[in-house]
Amino acid sequence: QPTILHFDSGKRFQLHKTQFIVNKLQRFLLEMRKDRQSLSSTPATTETTEPLQEATVLAPPVPQQPNTKDCGVYMLEMMERILELAGTTMDLSTSWFQHDIITRKRHDIKAFLYILQQQQQQKGRLSQNNSFV
């Protein structure tokens, strides 16, 4: 049976209602099934055309962000944790991570973006120098 997990680190801000997201996801998956079916020579069946109404929806407890700006950083951390657990049985009641990890991740992302910016600027300088030769 399909399971939809909604990891909402900003529940207190009520920006993302679980049921709204599930409805959108179900419609998207239904359209994907219809598209796949239209490309296939196999006739459509109830199984391939019904929405995923029977999917179990879970919204496990996750660390809550203190503001509305850190959702991307929280999402990246959650995805890293989920990928680390891929292929294992996930304990959805676990303490996923401490808030200080988010501060460190934000700092790491900023440092990484700074390095990319410096590399791009260096490439730009090299291109400009070569164009005058």
MARTIMI-381677 format. One record per residue: residue in three letters; x, y, z of N, C-alpha, C, O in turn. Coordinates in nm, 2 decimals. Each point is the difference from the previous one (the first is absolute). Layout:
+------+--------+---------+--------+---------+----------+--------+--------+---------+--------+--------+---------+--------+
: resn : n_east : n_north :   n_up : ca_east : ca_north :  ca_up : c_east : c_north :   c_up : o_east : o_north :   o_up :
+------+--------+---------+--------+---------+----------+--------+--------+---------+--------+--------+---------+--------+
:  ALA :      X :       Y :      Z :       X :        Y :      Z :      X :       Y :      Z :      X :       Y :      Z :
...
+------+--------+---------+--------+---------+----------+--------+--------+---------+--------+--------+---------+--------+
This chain:
+------+--------+---------+--------+---------+----------+--------+--------+---------+--------+--------+---------+--------+
: resn : n_east : n_north :   n_up : ca_east : ca_north :  ca_up : c_east : c_north :   c_up : o_east : o_north :   o_up :
+------+--------+---------+--------+---------+----------+--------+--------+---------+--------+--------+---------+--------+
:  GLN :   0.09 :   -0.12 :   0.00 :   -0.09 :     0.12 :   0.00 :   0.09 :    0.12 :   0.00 :   0.09 :    0.01 :   0.08 :
:  PRO :  -0.12 :    0.09 :  -0.17 :    0.08 :     0.12 :   0.00 :  -0.01 :    0.08 :   0.13 :  -0.10 :    0.01 :   0.06 :
:  THR :   0.21 :    0.06 :  -0.03 :    0.01 :     0.09 :   0.12 :   0.05 :    0.13 :  -0.05 :   0.10 :    0.01 :  -0.06 :
:  ILE :  -0.17 :    0.10 :   0.10 :    0.05 :     0.13 :  -0.02 :   0.04 :    0.06 :   0.13 :  -0.07 :    0.01 :   0.10 :
:  LEU :   0.20 :    0.04 :  -0.09 :    0.05 :     0.06 :   0.12 :   0.01 :    0.15 :  -0.02 :   0.06 :    0.04 :  -0.10 :
:  HIS :  -0.11 :    0.03 :   0.19 :    0.01 :     0.15 :   0.00 :   0.08 :    0.04 :   0.11 :  -0.04 :    0.00 :   0.12 :
:  PHE :   0.17 :    0.04 :  -0.15 :    0.09 :     0.05 :   0.11 :  -0.01 :    0.16 :   0.00 :   0.05 :    0.06 :  -0.08 :
:  ASP :  -0.13 :   -0.01 :   0.18 :   -0.02 :     0.14 :   0.01 :   0.07 :    0.06 :   0.11 :  -0.04 :   -0.01 :   0.12 :
:  SER :   0.15 :    0.08 :  -0.15 :    0.08 :     0.06 :   0.11 :  -0.06 :    0.14 :   0.04 :   0.06 :    0.06 :   0.09 :
:  GLY :  -0.16 :   -0.02 :  -0.16 :   -0.06 :     0.13 :   0.03 :  -0.15 :   -0.01 :   0.04 :  -0.08 :    0.09 :  -0.04 :
:  LYS :   0.04 :   -0.19 :   0.11 :   -0.14 :    -0.02 :   0.03 :  -0.06 :    0.12 :   0.07 :  -0.11 :    0.03 :  -0.03 :
:  ARG :   0.18 :    0.03 :   0.12 :   -0.06 :     0.11 :   0.08 :  -0.03 :    0.12 :  -0.09 :  -0.08 :    0.09 :   0.04 :
:  PHE :   0.14 :   -0.08 :  -0.16 :   -0.03 :     0.11 :  -0.09 :  -0.12 :   -0.03 :  -0.09 :  -0.05 :    0.09 :  -0.07 :
:  GLN :   0.01 :   -0.22 :   0.07 :   -0.12 :    -0.04 :  -0.08 :   0.01 :    0.04 :  -0.15 :  -0.10 :    0.05 :  -0.05 :
:  LEU :   0.22 :   -0.06 :  -0.01 :    0.02 :     0.03 :  -0.14 :  -0.04 :   -0.11 :  -0.09 :  -0.04 :    0.02 :  -0.12 :
:  HIS :   0.06 :   -0.14 :   0.17 :   -0.02 :    -0.12 :  -0.09 :  -0.09 :   -0.10 :   0.07 :   0.04 :   -0.08 :   0.08 :
:  LYS :  -0.17 :    0.09 :  -0.12 :   -0.10 :    -0.10 :   0.06 :   0.03 :   -0.14 :  -0.06 :   0.00 :   -0.01 :  -0.13 :
:  THR :   0.01 :   -0.09 :   0.21 :    0.03 :    -0.13 :  -0.05 :  -0.11 :   -0.05 :  -0.10 :   0.04 :   -0.05 :  -0.11 :
:  GLN :  -0.16 :    0.07 :   0.14 :   -0.11 :    -0.05 :  -0.10 :   0.01 :    0.07 :  -0.13 :  -0.02 :   -0.06 :  -0.11 :
:  PHE :   0.05 :    0.19 :   0.11 :    0.02 :     0.07 :  -0.13 :   0.11 :   -0.06 :  -0.08 :  -0.01 :   -0.02 :  -0.12 :
:  ILE :   0.12 :    0.00 :   0.18 :    0.12 :    -0.06 :  -0.07 :  -0.03 :   -0.14 :  -0.05 :   0.03 :   -0.03 :  -0.11 :
:  VAL :  -0.10 :   -0.05 :   0.19 :   -0.03 :    -0.13 :  -0.04 :  -0.10 :    0.00 :  -0.12 :   0.02 :   -0.08 :  -0.09 :
:  ASN :  -0.12 :    0.17 :   0.09 :   -0.09 :     0.01 :  -0.11 :   0.08 :    0.03 :  -0.13 :  -0.03 :   -0.06 :  -0.10 :
:  LYS :   0.12 :    0.16 :   0.11 :    0.08 :     0.04 :  -0.12 :   0.09 :   -0.12 :  -0.05 :   0.01 :   -0.02 :  -0.12 :
:  LEU :   0.05 :   -0.05 :   0.22 :    0.08 :    -0.11 :  -0.04 :  -0.08 :   -0.11 :  -0.06 :   0.05 :   -0.06 :  -0.10 :
:  GLN :  -0.16 :    0.03 :   0.15 :   -0.09 :    -0.10 :  -0.06 :  -0.04 :    0.03 :  -0.14 :   0.00 :   -0.08 :  -0.09 :
:  ARG :  -0.04 :    0.21 :   0.07 :   -0.03 :     0.04 :  -0.14 :   0.12 :   -0.01 :  -0.09 :  -0.02 :   -0.05 :  -0.11 :
:  PHE :   0.14 :    0.09 :   0.16 :    0.12 :    -0.01 :  -0.08 :   0.02 :   -0.15 :  -0.04 :   0.03 :   -0.03 :  -0.12 :
:  LEU :  -0.03 :   -0.06 :   0.22 :    0.03 :    -0.14 :  -0.03 :  -0.11 :   -0.06 :  -0.09 :   0.04 :   -0.08 :  -0.08 :
:  LEU :  -0.16 :    0.12 :   0.09 :   -0.11 :    -0.04 :  -0.09 :   0.04 :    0.04 :  -0.14 :  -0.02 :   -0.08 :  -0.09 :
:  GLU :   0.05 :    0.20 :   0.07 :    0.04 :     0.05 :  -0.14 :   0.12 :   -0.07 :  -0.05 :   0.01 :   -0.03 :  -0.12 :
:  MET :   0.09 :    0.00 :   0.21 :    0.11 :    -0.08 :  -0.05 :  -0.04 :   -0.14 :  -0.04 :   0.05 :   -0.05 :  -0.11 :
:  ARG :  -0.14 :   -0.01 :   0.18 :   -0.04 :    -0.13 :  -0.04 :  -0.08 :    0.00 :  -0.13 :   0.02 :   -0.08 :  -0.09 :
:  LYS :  -0.10 :    0.19 :   0.07 :   -0.07 :     0.01 :  -0.13 :   0.09 :    0.02 :  -0.11 :  -0.02 :   -0.06 :  -0.11 :
:  ASP :   0.12 :    0.14 :   0.13 :    0.10 :     0.02 :  -0.11 :   0.08 :   -0.13 :  -0.03 :   0.02 :   -0.03 :  -0.12 :
:  ARG :   0.02 :   -0.04 :   0.22 :    0.07 :    -0.12 :  -0.02 :  -0.09 :   -0.10 :  -0.08 :   0.04 :   -0.07 :  -0.09 :
:  GLN :  -0.17 :    0.07 :   0.14 :   -0.09 :    -0.10 :  -0.06 :  -0.03 :    0.04 :  -0.15 :  -0.01 :   -0.09 :  -0.09 :
:  SER :   0.01 :    0.22 :   0.06 :   -0.03 :     0.04 :  -0.14 :   0.12 :   -0.04 :  -0.09 :  -0.01 :   -0.01 :  -0.12 :
:  LEU :   0.13 :    0.00 :   0.18 :    0.12 :    -0.04 :  -0.08 :   0.01 :   -0.15 :  -0.01 :   0.08 :   -0.05 :  -0.08 :
:  SER :  -0.16 :   -0.02 :   0.16 :    0.01 :    -0.15 :   0.00 :  -0.11 :   -0.06 :  -0.09 :  -0.10 :    0.07 :  -0.03 :
:  SER :   0.13 :   -0.19 :  -0.02 :   -0.10 :    -0.07 :  -0.08 :  -0.10 :   -0.07 :   0.08 :  -0.10 :   -0.06 :  -0.05 :
:  THR :   0.12 :    0.05 :   0.19 :   -0.08 :    -0.07 :   0.09 :  -0.13 :    0.08 :   0.03 :   0.02 :    0.12 :   0.03 :
:  PRO :  -0.14 :   -0.17 :  -0.04 :   -0.12 :     0.08 :   0.03 :   0.00 :    0.04 :   0.15 :   0.05 :   -0.06 :   0.09 :
:  ALA :  -0.11 :    0.18 :  -0.07 :   -0.01 :     0.05 :   0.14 :  -0.09 :   -0.08 :   0.08 :  -0.10 :   -0.06 :  -0.04 :
:  THR :   0.14 :    0.04 :   0.17 :   -0.08 :    -0.07 :   0.10 :  -0.03 :    0.09 :   0.11 :   0.05 :    0.11 :   0.02 :
:  THR :  -0.15 :   -0.15 :   0.06 :   -0.03 :     0.07 :   0.12 :   0.12 :    0.03 :   0.09 :   0.02 :    0.10 :   0.06 :
:  GLU :   0.06 :   -0.21 :  -0.05 :    0.12 :     0.01 :   0.08 :   0.10 :    0.12 :  -0.05 :   0.06 :    0.06 :   0.09 :
:  THR :  -0.06 :   -0.04 :  -0.22 :    0.10 :     0.10 :  -0.05 :  -0.06 :    0.14 :  -0.01 :   0.07 :    0.09 :  -0.03 :
:  THR :  -0.21 :   -0.08 :   0.04 :   -0.06 :     0.13 :  -0.02 :  -0.06 :    0.06 :   0.12 :  -0.03 :    0.12 :   0.01 :
:  GLU :   0.01 :   -0.20 :   0.10 :   -0.06 :     0.05 :   0.12 :   0.11 :    0.09 :   0.08 :   0.11 :   -0.04 :  -0.01 :
:  PRO :  -0.16 :    0.15 :   0.07 :    0.10 :     0.07 :   0.08 :   0.05 :   -0.08 :   0.12 :  -0.06 :   -0.10 :   0.03 :
:  LEU :   0.16 :    0.14 :   0.03 :    0.06 :    -0.08 :   0.11 :  -0.08 :    0.03 :   0.13 :   0.06 :    0.05 :   0.10 :
:  GLN :  -0.19 :   -0.07 :  -0.10 :   -0.08 :     0.04 :   0.12 :   0.04 :   -0.09 :   0.12 :  -0.02 :    0.04 :   0.11 :
:  GLU :   0.06 :   -0.16 :  -0.14 :    0.03 :    -0.09 :   0.12 :   0.14 :    0.02 :   0.06 :   0.04 :   -0.07 :   0.09 :
:  ALA :   0.04 :    0.16 :  -0.14 :    0.13 :     0.02 :   0.05 :  -0.01 :    0.04 :   0.15 :  -0.08 :    0.09 :   0.04 :
:  THR :   0.17 :   -0.14 :   0.04 :    0.02 :     0.04 :   0.13 :   0.07 :    0.13 :   0.01 :   0.11 :    0.01 :  -0.07 :
:  VAL :  -0.16 :    0.08 :   0.14 :    0.06 :     0.13 :   0.02 :   0.06 :    0.02 :   0.14 :  -0.08 :   -0.01 :   0.09 :
:  LEU :   0.20 :    0.03 :  -0.08 :    0.07 :     0.02 :   0.13 :   0.07 :    0.14 :   0.00 :   0.06 :    0.04 :  -0.09 :
:  ALA :  -0.07 :    0.03 :   0.21 :    0.07 :     0.12 :   0.02 :   0.08 :   -0.02 :   0.13 :  -0.04 :    0.05 :   0.10 :
:  PRO :   0.15 :   -0.12 :  -0.11 :    0.08 :    -0.03 :   0.12 :   0.06 :    0.13 :   0.06 :   0.02 :    0.10 :  -0.07 :
:  PRO :   0.01 :   -0.11 :   0.20 :    0.06 :     0.12 :   0.07 :   0.14 :    0.02 :  -0.05 :   0.08 :   -0.09 :  -0.01 :
:  VAL :  -0.05 :    0.22 :  -0.03 :    0.13 :     0.04 :  -0.04 :   0.04 :    0.12 :   0.07 :  -0.09 :    0.07 :   0.05 :
:  PRO :   0.22 :   -0.03 :  -0.04 :    0.04 :     0.12 :   0.06 :  -0.07 :    0.12 :  -0.06 :  -0.02 :    0.00 :  -0.12 :
:  GLN :  -0.02 :    0.09 :   0.20 :   -0.07 :     0.12 :  -0.05 :   0.09 :    0.12 :  -0.02 :   0.08 :    0.03 :   0.09 :
:  GLN :  -0.10 :    0.04 :  -0.20 :    0.09 :     0.11 :  -0.03 :  -0.06 :    0.12 :   0.08 :  -0.12 :    0.01 :   0.02 :
:  PRO :   0.21 :    0.08 :   0.02 :   -0.04 :     0.12 :   0.08 :  -0.05 :    0.12 :  -0.08 :  -0.05 :    0.09 :   0.05 :
:  ASN :   0.06 :   -0.11 :  -0.18 :   -0.04 :     0.12 :  -0.09 :  -0.06 :   -0.06 :  -0.13 :   0.00 :   -0.12 :  -0.02 :
:  THR :  -0.04 :    0.21 :  -0.07 :   -0.06 :    -0.05 :  -0.13 :   0.11 :    0.00 :  -0.11 :  -0.03 :   -0.02 :  -0.11 :
:  LYS :   0.15 :    0.05 :   0.15 :    0.11 :     0.01 :  -0.10 :   0.09 :   -0.12 :  -0.02 :   0.07 :   -0.02 :  -0.09 :
:  ASP :  -0.07 :   -0.07 :   0.19 :    0.09 :    -0.11 :   0.00 :  -0.06 :   -0.13 :  -0.06 :   0.07 :   -0.11 :   0.02 :
:  CYS :  -0.18 :    0.11 :  -0.08 :   -0.07 :    -0.12 :  -0.05 :   0.09 :   -0.07 :  -0.10 :   0.01 :   -0.13 :   0.01 :
:  GLY :   0.06 :    0.20 :  -0.09 :    0.09 :    -0.07 :  -0.10 :   0.12 :   -0.07 :   0.07 :   0.03 :   -0.11 :  -0.04 :
:  VAL :   0.02 :    0.17 :   0.14 :    0.11 :    -0.07 :   0.07 :  -0.05 :   -0.12 :   0.08 :   0.07 :   -0.10 :   0.00 :
:  TYR :  -0.18 :    0.11 :   0.06 :   -0.06 :    -0.11 :   0.07 :  -0.04 :   -0.11 :  -0.10 :   0.03 :   -0.12 :   0.03 :
:  MET :  -0.08 :    0.15 :  -0.15 :   -0.03 :    -0.09 :  -0.10 :   0.13 :   -0.08 :  -0.04 :  -0.01 :   -0.12 :  -0.02 :
:  LEU :   0.11 :    0.19 :  -0.01 :    0.13 :    -0.06 :  -0.04 :   0.05 :   -0.10 :   0.11 :   0.04 :   -0.11 :  -0.03 :
:  GLU :  -0.05 :    0.15 :   0.15 :    0.05 :    -0.08 :   0.11 :  -0.09 :   -0.13 :   0.01 :   0.05 :   -0.11 :   0.02 :
:  MET :  -0.18 :    0.13 :  -0.03 :   -0.09 :    -0.12 :   0.00 :   0.03 :   -0.09 :  -0.11 :   0.00 :   -0.12 :   0.02 :
:  MET :   0.02 :    0.17 :  -0.14 :    0.02 :    -0.08 :  -0.12 :   0.13 :   -0.08 :   0.02 :   0.01 :   -0.12 :  -0.03 :
:  GLU :   0.09 :    0.18 :   0.09 :    0.13 :    -0.07 :   0.02 :  -0.02 :   -0.11 :   0.10 :   0.05 :   -0.11 :  -0.02 :
:  ARG :  -0.13 :    0.13 :   0.12 :   -0.03 :    -0.10 :   0.10 :  -0.08 :   -0.11 :  -0.06 :   0.03 :   -0.12 :   0.02 :
:  ILE :  -0.13 :    0.15 :  -0.10 :   -0.08 :    -0.10 :  -0.07 :   0.08 :   -0.09 :  -0.09 :  -0.01 :   -0.12 :   0.00 :
:  LEU :   0.10 :    0.19 :  -0.08 :    0.09 :    -0.08 :  -0.09 :   0.10 :   -0.09 :   0.07 :   0.03 :   -0.11 :  -0.04 :
:  GLU :   0.01 :    0.16 :   0.16 :    0.09 :    -0.08 :   0.08 :  -0.07 :   -0.13 :   0.05 :   0.06 :   -0.11 :   0.02 :
:  LEU :  -0.19 :    0.12 :   0.00 :   -0.08 :    -0.11 :   0.05 :  -0.06 :   -0.08 :  -0.11 :  -0.08 :   -0.10 :   0.03 :
:  ALA :   0.10 :    0.13 :  -0.15 :   -0.06 :    -0.07 :  -0.11 :   0.03 :   -0.15 :   0.00 :   0.11 :   -0.04 :   0.03 :
:  GLY :  -0.21 :   -0.04 :  -0.05 :    0.01 :    -0.14 :   0.01 :  -0.01 :   -0.06 :   0.14 :   0.02 :   -0.12 :   0.02 :
:  THR :  -0.04 :    0.20 :   0.08 :   -0.01 :    -0.04 :   0.14 :  -0.15 :    0.03 :   0.04 :  -0.07 :    0.07 :  -0.06 :
:  THR :   0.04 :   -0.13 :   0.17 :   -0.13 :     0.03 :   0.06 :   0.02 :    0.13 :   0.08 :   0.08 :    0.01 :   0.09 :
:  MET :  -0.16 :    0.09 :  -0.13 :    0.01 :     0.14 :   0.06 :  -0.08 :    0.00 :   0.13 :  -0.12 :   -0.04 :   0.00 :
:  ASP :   0.18 :    0.09 :   0.11 :   -0.07 :     0.03 :   0.12 :  -0.05 :    0.14 :   0.00 :   0.08 :    0.09 :   0.02 :
:  LEU :  -0.21 :   -0.07 :  -0.05 :   -0.05 :     0.13 :  -0.02 :  -0.01 :    0.08 :   0.13 :  -0.04 :    0.12 :  -0.01 :
:  SER :   0.06 :   -0.18 :   0.12 :   -0.02 :     0.07 :   0.13 :   0.14 :    0.05 :   0.05 :   0.01 :    0.05 :   0.10 :
:  THR :   0.09 :   -0.08 :  -0.18 :    0.14 :     0.03 :   0.04 :   0.02 :    0.15 :   0.01 :  -0.07 :    0.08 :  -0.06 :
:  SER :   0.17 :   -0.04 :   0.13 :    0.04 :     0.14 :   0.01 :   0.10 :    0.02 :  -0.12 :   0.11 :   -0.05 :  -0.01 :
:  TRP :  -0.16 :    0.12 :  -0.09 :    0.07 :     0.00 :  -0.13 :   0.14 :    0.07 :   0.01 :   0.10 :   -0.05 :  -0.05 :
:  PHE :  -0.10 :    0.17 :   0.11 :    0.12 :     0.07 :   0.02 :  -0.02 :    0.12 :   0.09 :  -0.11 :    0.04 :   0.03 :
:  GLN :   0.22 :    0.02 :   0.02 :    0.00 :     0.11 :   0.09 :   0.00 :    0.13 :  -0.09 :   0.05 :    0.00 :  -0.11 :
:  HIS :  -0.10 :    0.11 :   0.17 :   -0.01 :     0.13 :  -0.07 :   0.14 :    0.05 :  -0.04 :   0.01 :    0.08 :  -0.10 :
:  ASP :   0.09 :   -0.11 :   0.18 :    0.13 :     0.06 :  -0.03 :   0.06 :   -0.06 :  -0.14 :   0.08 :    0.07 :  -0.06 :
:  ILE :  -0.13 :   -0.18 :   0.02 :    0.03 :    -0.05 :  -0.13 :  -0.04 :    0.09 :  -0.11 :   0.07 :    0.01 :  -0.10 :
:  ILE :  -0.19 :    0.05 :   0.11 :   -0.05 :     0.09 :  -0.10 :   0.08 :    0.12 :  -0.01 :   0.03 :    0.05 :  -0.11 :
:  THR :   0.02 :    0.01 :   0.23 :    0.09 :     0.11 :   0.00 :   0.13 :   -0.03 :  -0.08 :   0.05 :    0.08 :  -0.08 :
:  ARG :   0.00 :   -0.20 :   0.11 :    0.12 :    -0.04 :  -0.07 :  -0.02 :   -0.02 :  -0.15 :   0.08 :    0.04 :  -0.08 :
:  LYS :  -0.19 :   -0.10 :   0.05 :   -0.03 :    -0.03 :  -0.14 :  -0.02 :    0.13 :  -0.08 :   0.05 :    0.02 :  -0.11 :
:  ARG :  -0.12 :    0.08 :   0.17 :   -0.01 :     0.13 :  -0.06 :   0.13 :    0.07 :  -0.02 :   0.03 :    0.05 :  -0.11 :
:  HIS :   0.06 :   -0.07 :   0.21 :    0.14 :     0.06 :  -0.02 :   0.07 :   -0.08 :  -0.11 :   0.07 :    0.07 :  -0.08 :
:  ASP :  -0.08 :   -0.20 :   0.07 :    0.07 :    -0.08 :  -0.10 :  -0.05 :    0.04 :  -0.14 :   0.08 :    0.01 :  -0.09 :
:  ILE :  -0.21 :    0.01 :   0.08 :   -0.06 :     0.04 :  -0.13 :   0.05 :    0.14 :  -0.04 :   0.04 :    0.02 :  -0.12 :
:  LYS :  -0.03 :    0.07 :   0.21 :    0.05 :     0.14 :  -0.03 :   0.14 :   -0.01 :  -0.04 :   0.04 :    0.07 :  -0.10 :
:  ALA :   0.04 :   -0.15 :   0.17 :    0.15 :    -0.01 :  -0.04 :   0.01 :   -0.07 :  -0.14 :   0.08 :    0.05 :  -0.08 :
:  PHE :  -0.16 :   -0.15 :   0.05 :    0.00 :    -0.06 :  -0.13 :  -0.04 :    0.10 :  -0.11 :   0.07 :    0.00 :  -0.10 :
:  LEU :  -0.17 :    0.07 :   0.13 :   -0.04 :     0.10 :  -0.10 :   0.10 :    0.11 :  -0.02 :   0.02 :    0.05 :  -0.12 :
:  TYR :   0.05 :   -0.01 :   0.22 :    0.11 :     0.09 :  -0.01 :   0.11 :   -0.05 :  -0.09 :   0.06 :    0.07 :  -0.08 :
:  ILE :  -0.02 :   -0.20 :   0.10 :    0.10 :    -0.06 :  -0.08 :  -0.04 :   -0.01 :  -0.15 :   0.08 :    0.03 :  -0.09 :
:  LEU :  -0.21 :   -0.06 :   0.07 :   -0.05 :     0.00 :  -0.14 :   0.01 :    0.13 :  -0.06 :   0.04 :    0.02 :  -0.12 :
:  GLN :  -0.08 :    0.08 :   0.20 :    0.01 :     0.14 :  -0.05 :   0.14 :    0.04 :  -0.04 :   0.03 :    0.06 :  -0.10 :
:  GLN :   0.07 :   -0.09 :   0.19 :    0.14 :     0.03 :  -0.03 :   0.05 :   -0.07 :  -0.13 :   0.07 :    0.06 :  -0.08 :
:  GLN :  -0.11 :   -0.19 :   0.07 :    0.04 :    -0.07 :  -0.12 :  -0.06 :    0.06 :  -0.13 :   0.07 :    0.01 :  -0.10 :
:  GLN :  -0.20 :    0.03 :   0.11 :   -0.06 :     0.07 :  -0.12 :   0.07 :    0.13 :  -0.03 :   0.02 :    0.03 :  -0.12 :
:  GLN :   0.01 :    0.04 :   0.22 :    0.06 :     0.13 :  -0.02 :   0.14 :   -0.02 :  -0.06 :   0.04 :    0.07 :  -0.09 :
:  GLN :   0.03 :   -0.17 :   0.14 :    0.13 :    -0.03 :  -0.06 :  -0.01 :   -0.05 :  -0.14 :   0.08 :    0.05 :  -0.09 :
:  LYS :  -0.18 :   -0.13 :   0.05 :   -0.02 :    -0.04 :  -0.14 :  -0.03 :    0.13 :  -0.08 :   0.05 :    0.01 :  -0.11 :
:  GLY :  -0.13 :    0.08 :   0.16 :   -0.03 :     0.12 :  -0.07 :   0.12 :    0.08 :  -0.03 :   0.02 :    0.06 :  -0.11 :
:  ARG :   0.07 :   -0.05 :   0.21 :    0.12 :     0.08 :  -0.02 :   0.09 :   -0.07 :  -0.10 :   0.06 :    0.07 :  -0.08 :
:  LEU :  -0.05 :   -0.20 :   0.08 :    0.08 :    -0.07 :  -0.10 :  -0.06 :    0.02 :  -0.14 :   0.08 :    0.02 :  -0.09 :
:  SER :  -0.21 :   -0.02 :   0.08 :   -0.06 :     0.02 :  -0.13 :   0.02 :    0.14 :  -0.05 :   0.03 :    0.02 :  -0.12 :
:  GLN :  -0.04 :    0.07 :   0.21 :    0.03 :     0.14 :  -0.04 :   0.14 :    0.02 :  -0.05 :   0.03 :    0.07 :  -0.09 :
:  ASN :   0.06 :   -0.13 :   0.17 :    0.15 :     0.02 :  -0.04 :   0.02 :   -0.07 :  -0.13 :   0.08 :    0.06 :  -0.08 :
:  ASN :  -0.13 :   -0.17 :   0.05 :    0.02 :    -0.07 :  -0.13 :  -0.07 :    0.07 :  -0.12 :   0.05 :   -0.01 :  -0.11 :
:  SER :  -0.16 :    0.08 :   0.14 :   -0.07 :     0.07 :  -0.11 :   0.08 :    0.12 :  -0.05 :  -0.03 :    0.05 :  -0.11 :
:  PHE :   0.12 :    0.00 :   0.18 :    0.08 :     0.12 :  -0.04 :   0.13 :   -0.04 :  -0.07 :   0.07 :    0.09 :  -0.05 :
:  VAL :  -0.04 :   -0.21 :   0.04 :    0.13 :    -0.05 :  -0.06 :  -0.01 :    0.01 :  -0.14 :   0.10 :   -0.03 :  -0.07 :
+------+--------+---------+--------+---------+----------+--------+--------+---------+--------+--------+---------+--------+
